Amino acid sequence: MAQGRRRPRGLRPEEKELWQKVAQTASPLTPADPKTPSQGPVAKPPAAPEGSSRKPLPPFPDFTVGQSARPARMPHDLQDPLSRRLAAQPVRMDRKAFTRMKRGKLAVEARIDLHGMTLDQAHP
Protein backbone atom coordinates (compact mmCIF):
# COMPACT_ATOMS: atom_id res chain seq x y z
CA MET A 1 0.00 0.00 0.00
CA ALA A 2 2.93 2.33 0.65
CA GLN A 3 3.98 3.10 -2.92
CA GLY A 4 5.30 6.58 -2.25
CA ARG A 5 4.18 9.84 -3.75
CA ARG A 6 2.95 10.26 -7.26
CA ARG A 7 5.07 12.35 -9.55
CA PRO A 8 3.30 15.45 -10.81
CA ARG A 9 1.97 15.33 -14.34
CA GLY A 10 4.10 17.18 -16.87
CA LEU A 11 2.73 20.03 -18.96
CA ARG A 12 1.32 19.26 -22.38
CA PRO A 13 2.77 21.16 -25.37
CA GLU A 14 -0.29 23.43 -25.67
CA GLU A 15 -0.08 24.21 -21.94
CA LYS A 16 3.60 25.12 -22.28
CA GLU A 17 2.81 27.40 -25.24
CA LEU A 18 0.02 29.13 -23.31
CA TRP A 19 2.30 29.62 -20.30
CA GLN A 20 5.02 31.19 -22.47
CA LYS A 21 2.49 33.73 -23.83
CA VAL A 22 1.34 34.60 -20.32
CA ALA A 23 4.91 34.90 -19.03
CA GLN A 24 5.87 37.30 -21.85
CA THR A 25 2.98 39.68 -21.11
CA ALA A 26 3.45 39.71 -17.33
CA SER A 27 5.56 42.38 -15.64
CA PRO A 28 7.68 41.38 -12.62
CA LEU A 29 6.68 42.59 -9.17
CA THR A 30 10.27 43.46 -8.27
CA PRO A 31 12.93 44.64 -10.70
CA ALA A 32 15.59 42.13 -11.70
CA ASP A 33 18.35 44.38 -10.27
CA PRO A 34 17.01 46.20 -7.19
CA LYS A 35 18.83 49.36 -6.17
CA THR A 36 20.49 49.51 -2.79
CA PRO A 37 19.48 52.41 -0.53
CA SER A 38 22.92 54.01 -0.92
CA GLN A 39 22.46 54.40 -4.69
CA GLY A 40 19.21 56.36 -4.49
CA PRO A 41 18.89 60.05 -3.61
CA VAL A 42 18.97 60.85 0.09
CA ALA A 43 15.82 62.58 1.37
CA LYS A 44 16.47 65.64 3.53
CA PRO A 45 14.24 66.42 6.51
CA PRO A 46 11.88 69.31 5.82
CA ALA A 47 13.26 72.62 7.00
CA ALA A 48 11.22 74.86 9.29
CA PRO A 49 9.82 77.97 7.64
CA GLU A 50 11.94 81.07 8.22
CA GLY A 51 9.11 83.15 9.64
CA SER A 52 8.01 80.64 12.27
CA SER A 53 7.78 82.08 15.78
CA ARG A 54 7.49 78.74 17.58
CA LYS A 55 9.84 78.20 20.45
CA PRO A 56 11.33 74.77 21.00
CA LEU A 57 9.65 72.79 23.75
CA PRO A 58 11.52 72.35 27.02
CA PRO A 59 12.56 68.78 27.86
CA PHE A 60 9.96 66.75 29.73
CA PRO A 61 10.75 65.80 33.33
CA ASP A 62 11.22 62.13 34.12
CA PHE A 63 8.14 60.33 35.39
CA THR A 64 6.93 56.90 36.34
CA VAL A 65 3.54 55.43 35.63
CA GLY A 66 1.15 55.99 38.51
CA GLN A 67 3.38 58.37 40.48
CA SER A 68 0.52 60.77 41.16
CA ALA A 69 -2.20 58.13 41.58
CA ARG A 70 -3.79 57.87 44.97
CA PRO A 71 -4.02 54.46 46.61
CA ALA A 72 -7.49 52.94 46.58
CA ARG A 73 -9.39 53.35 49.81
CA MET A 74 -10.19 50.04 51.40
CA PRO A 75 -13.65 49.72 52.96
CA HIS A 76 -13.94 48.78 56.60
CA ASP A 77 -14.49 45.04 56.46
CA LEU A 78 -14.66 43.49 59.90
CA GLN A 79 -15.66 40.09 58.58
CA ASP A 80 -13.02 37.38 58.10
CA PRO A 81 -11.82 36.83 54.53
CA LEU A 82 -13.90 34.37 52.54
CA SER A 83 -11.07 31.87 52.23
CA ARG A 84 -10.87 31.64 56.03
CA ARG A 85 -14.66 31.35 56.35
CA LEU A 86 -14.78 28.58 53.74
CA ALA A 87 -11.95 26.69 55.44
CA ALA A 88 -13.91 26.70 58.70
CA GLN A 89 -17.02 25.19 57.08
CA PRO A 90 -17.36 21.42 56.93
CA VAL A 91 -16.87 19.62 53.62
CA ARG A 92 -20.19 18.98 51.86
CA MET A 93 -19.37 15.59 50.36
CA ASP A 94 -18.98 12.11 51.72
CA ARG A 95 -15.64 11.06 53.18
CA LYS A 96 -14.83 8.45 50.52
CA ALA A 97 -15.39 10.85 47.61
CA PHE A 98 -13.45 13.63 49.37
CA THR A 99 -10.49 11.30 49.99
CA ARG A 100 -10.50 10.17 46.36
CA MET A 101 -10.57 13.82 45.22
CA LYS A 102 -7.65 14.74 47.52
CA ARG A 103 -5.60 11.87 46.11
CA GLY A 104 -6.34 12.89 42.53
CA LYS A 105 -8.48 9.85 41.71
CA LEU A 106 -11.67 11.87 41.32
CA ALA A 107 -11.77 14.86 38.97
CA VAL A 108 -13.49 18.10 39.92
CA GLU A 109 -16.85 18.23 38.15
CA ALA A 110 -17.16 21.98 37.56
CA ARG A 111 -15.48 25.34 37.92
CA ILE A 112 -16.96 28.57 39.16
CA ASP A 113 -16.53 31.58 36.86
CA LEU A 114 -15.68 34.64 38.96
CA HIS A 115 -15.71 37.01 35.95
CA GLY A 116 -12.22 38.34 36.59
CA MET A 117 -12.69 38.95 40.31
CA THR A 118 -10.90 37.37 43.21
CA LEU A 119 -12.77 35.08 45.56
CA ASP A 120 -13.09 37.83 48.19
CA GLN A 121 -14.46 40.34 45.66
CA ALA A 122 -16.93 37.92 44.07
CA HIS A 123 -18.46 36.73 47.35
CA PRO A 124 -19.73 39.70 49.43
C-alpha positions in Angstrom: 0.0 0.0 0.0 2.9 2.3 0.6 4.0 3.1 -2.9 5.3 6.6 -2.2 4.2 9.8 -3.8 2.9 10.3 -7.3 5.1 12.3 -9.5 3.3 15.4 -10.8 2.0 15.3 -14.3 4.1 17.2 -16.9 2.7 20.0 -19.0 1.3 19.3 -22.4 2.8 21.2 -25.4 -0.3 23.4 -25.7 -0.1 24.2 -21.9 3.6 25.1 -22.3 2.8 27.4 -25.2 0.0 29.1 -23.3 2.3 29.6 -20.3 5.0 31.2 -22.5 2.5 33.7 -23.8 1.3 34.6 -20.3 4.9 34.9 -19.0 5.9 37.3 -21.9 3.0 39.7 -21.1 3.4 39.7 -17.3 5.6 42.4 -15.6 7.7 41.4 -12.6 6.7 42.6 -9.2 10.3 43.5 -8.3 12.9 44.6 -10.7 15.6 42.1 -11.7 18.4 44.4 -10.3 17.0 46.2 -7.2 18.8 49.4 -6.2 20.5 49.5 -2.8 19.5 52.4 -0.5 22.9 54.0 -0.9 22.5 54.4 -4.7 19.2 56.4 -4.5 18.9 60.0 -3.6 19.0 60.8 0.1 15.8 62.6 1.4 16.5 65.6 3.5 14.2 66.4 6.5 11.9 69.3 5.8 13.3 72.6 7.0 11.2 74.9 9.3 9.8 78.0 7.6 11.9 81.1 8.2 9.1 83.1 9.6 8.0 80.6 12.3 7.8 82.1 15.8 7.5 78.7 17.6 9.8 78.2 20.5 11.3 74.8 21.0 9.6 72.8 23.7 11.5 72.3 27.0 12.6 68.8 27.9 10.0 66.8 29.7 10.8 65.8 33.3 11.2 62.1 34.1 8.1 60.3 35.4 6.9 56.9 36.3 3.5 55.4 35.6 1.1 56.0 38.5 3.4 58.4 40.5 0.5 60.8 41.2 -2.2 58.1 41.6 -3.8 57.9 45.0 -4.0 54.5 46.6 -7.5 52.9 46.6 -9.4 53.3 49.8 -10.2 50.0 51.4 -13.6 49.7 53.0 -13.9 48.8 56.6 -14.5 45.0 56.5 -14.7 43.5 59.9 -15.7 40.1 58.6 -13.0 37.4 58.1 -11.8 36.8 54.5 -13.9 34.4 52.5 -11.1 31.9 52.2 -10.9 31.6 56.0 -14.7 31.3 56.4 -14.8 28.6 53.7 -12.0 26.7 55.4 -13.9 26.7 58.7 -17.0 25.2 57.1 -17.4 21.4 56.9 -16.9 19.6 53.6 -20.2 19.0 51.9 -19.4 15.6 50.4 -19.0 12.1 51.7 -15.6 11.1 53.2 -14.8 8.4 50.5 -15.4 10.9 47.6 -13.4 13.6 49.4 -10.5 11.3 50.0 -10.5 10.2 46.4 -10.6 13.8 45.2 -7.6 14.7 47.5 -5.6 11.9 46.1 -6.3 12.9 42.5 -8.5 9.9 41.7 -11.7 11.9 41.3 -11.8 14.9 39.0 -13.5 18.1 39.9 -16.8 18.2 38.1 -17.2 22.0 37.6 -15.5 25.3 37.9 -17.0 28.6 39.2 -16.5 31.6 36.9 -15.7 34.6 39.0 -15.7 37.0 35.9 -12.2 38.3 36.6 -12.7 39.0 40.3 -10.9 37.4 43.2 -12.8 35.1 45.6 -13.1 37.8 48.2 -14.5 40.3 45.7 -16.9 37.9 44.1 -18.5 36.7 47.4 -19.7 39.7 49.4 
